[in-house]
Amino acid sequence: MNIIKKIFSKSRSLEDGIFFDTIQKILGFQPANIDFYKKAFTHRSSNKLDQAGNPINYERLEFLGDAMLSAVIAAHLFNKAPNGDEGYLTKMRSKIVSREHLNELGKDLNLVRFVESKVPIQHFGENIHGNIFESLVGAIYLDKGYPFCEKFIQKRVITPYVDIARLEGKVISYKSLVIEWCQKEKRIFHYDIFEDNGIDGQRLFGVKLSIDDKVIARARATSKKKAEEKASQRAYFAFQEKIDKK
């Protein structure tokens, strides 16, 4: 029995050592408490509890990481865009920390490989990538404090991706852009949504976007939200010259 325990212990230590080395390369510094980082990749399906009976998963760290990202990005924009008012700064921050962008960051680092879960990886939604990126930021804050957290965000987010001039022209949501324009121009718009099983039987949603009772764009996607956004993008390009003058 003691031999089995020793073998298991060595195996566990080896596993922890590999995780530690890999995380250190991603972070660019040596973690002080590896347990924070393990928790950052623990999915709720693992059904783990701490000694007090509290669930062990990345969701609380995700909340903390979201706050840290917002704070660091806000400070960066405040310093780099001295002429930007509150509305401008808020819009620019939203573009940087958009779900789409956070998902890209998580994918670039291949963070999903570390996730401990009872759910197969292929069943995870797209947002898992951004969620665990945020939880990693939260773990850094708890482990090393704000300065290290700021340095990591600067290295992994701001330096490679934040170009203020380029971001000014980036559209976060075509749906919001089209709706805002319609409301300003007092145009009547509505989205007609219907389930569309498609040719291969895959469950899809179809959307028709009408403006002033005229169908402007159609789209299909695996969710209502994606279909609406896709239809809105097509409508935007149809009215781009008018919308960009708003």
N, C-alpha and C positions, 0 to 999 in steps of 0.2 A: 504493500500500500504506500509506504514512504517513497519507494522508488518511482511509482506512478506519479505521486505528487511532485517529486523533483523534476521528472520529465515534463509534466504539464507546466510547472512553474517556469522552466527554461524556455519552453515553447511560447509561453505567454510573454516572457521578457523579450524574446526575439521579435515577436509580433509588435510589441510596444516600441522596440528600438527602431524597426523599419518605419513605423508610423511617425515616430519622433523625427527621424532623419528627413523623411519626405516633407513633413510639415515645416521643418526648419528651412528647407530650400525654398518653399513657397513664401514663407514669412520674411526671410532675409535676416532673421535673428533667432537666437535660441530660446525656446519656450521655457518658462519657469515652472509651470504646472500643466503637464500634458493632459490632465483630466478635463480641463476646460475645453480643450480641442476635441477630445473624444465626445464630449457632450454635444459639441457643435455639429457633429455628424450623426447623432443618434435620432432616428426617426421614431415618431410616437408609436408606430406599430410594434416596436421592440417591447413595449409594455414594461419598461424598467421603472423601478421605484428606488428612491434613496432611503436612508435609515428612518427618516421621518415620515415616509409614506408618500412623498411628493414625486410626481412623474419626472423621469429623466428623459428629456428630449431637447431638440434645438430651438423650440418655438419661443421661449423666453429670451434666449440669446439673439434670435432673429429680431425681436422687438428692440433689444438694446443696440444691436448693430445698425439697425435702420436709423435710430436716433443719432448714433455716432457719425454715420455717413452724412446725414443731413447737416450736422453741426460743422463738420470739417469742410464740406463743400460750400456751405453758406459763408464761412469765414474766408475761404479762397475767393469766392465771387465778390464778396464785400471789398476785398483788397484789390482785385484785378479789374473790377468794373466800377470805378469811383463815381461815374455819372449815372449808373443804373438806379432807378427808383425801386421801391419795394416790389411793385408788380413785376418789373423786369427781372429782378433777382430771384423772385419766387418761380417765375416761369423757367428761367435758366437752370435753377436747381432741379426742378421737376424733370427737365430733359436729361440731366446727368444721372439722376437716380430713378429713372423710369424702370418699370418692371422688365421691359424689353432689354434695356442696357445692362441691368443687373444679371439677367439670365445669360447674356453674352459673356460677362465677366466670369461667372461661375463655370461656364463651358470652357473658356480659355484656359482656366486652371485645372479643368477636369476634376472638380471637387466631388462630383457624384460618385467617384470610385471609392471614396472613404465612407459613404453612407452605410450605417448599420440599420438594417430594416428586415422585416419579415415579408415585405412586399417586393416583388421582382422589380428591378430597376426600370424595365421597359414599361411598367405600369405607372411610373411617376409622371405627373403632369410637367409641362414645360417650366413652370415656375419653381420647381425644386432647385434649379441651378442658382437662381437669384436668392432664394430663401437661405440656402446654406452659405452663400457668399456673405449675406448679412449676419448670419449666426457666427461665422468665422471672425468677422469684425468685432462682434460682441465678445467673443472669447478672448481676442487680443486685448480688448479694453480691461476685462476682468483680470487677465494674467499680468499685463505689463503697464496698464494705465494709458492715459490720453496721449502722451507724446509718441509712444510706439504705435498707437492706433492711427494717429495723424500721419506718421511717417509711412505706414503701410498703405493708407488710402492715397497718399501723395504718389507713391511708387506704382501702385496697381491701378489707380483710377485716374487721377488728375494728370500726371505727366504723359501717359500714353494716349489718353482719350479726350481730355478737356481742351478743346480749341474753341474759344468763345466766339470768334467770327463764324466758324462753321456751325456751331450750335444755334446761333441766332436764326439760321435758315432751316433748322431741323424741325419737322412737324412731329409732335408726340402723338396726337390723335386727329385723324382726318375727320372723324365724326364730329368732334367738338368744333373744329374749324368750320365745317359746313353748316352746322347748327347756328353757330355764332353769326355767320354771314347771312343766313336766312332770316334770323331774328332782326338783324340790323336793317336788312332790305325789306322787311315785312313780307317775306315770302312764306307761303304755306308749304310745309314739308311733312312727310310721314314715311315710316319704314313699315312695309308689309312683310311679315315674317311667316314662313311656313316650313314644315318639316319636309325634307326631300331625301328619300332613301337612295337616290342615285341608281346608276346602272348596275353597280356591283353589290348593291344591298347595304352599303355602308351608310350609317345614319349621318345625314348632312342637314344643314339648315339653309334654306334659300331666302334671299332678301331682295325686295324691290324698293328702291328709294325714289320717291316721287317728290317733285317740287312744282308747286302751282298745278297740281293734278296731272302732271306729265311725268312719266317714268323716265328718270335720268340714268339710273344705273342698276344693274343686277349683279348678284354675287352669291357664291355658295361656299360654305366652310363647315368645319366640324363643330362649331358652336355659334350661337346667335350673335355673340359679341364680335367674333372674328368676321362673320358674314357682314355685319353692319359696318365694321371698319373697312372691309374690302370694298363694299359698295360705295362708302363715303369717299374712299380714295379715288375711285373712278369718277365720282361726281366732282370731286375737287379738280381733277385734271380737265374735266369738261368745262368748268367755270374758272379755271385757275387765274386767268387774266383779270377777271372781275373781282375774285376773292382777294387776290394779292394787293388790290388797290384799296381795300377797306381801311 
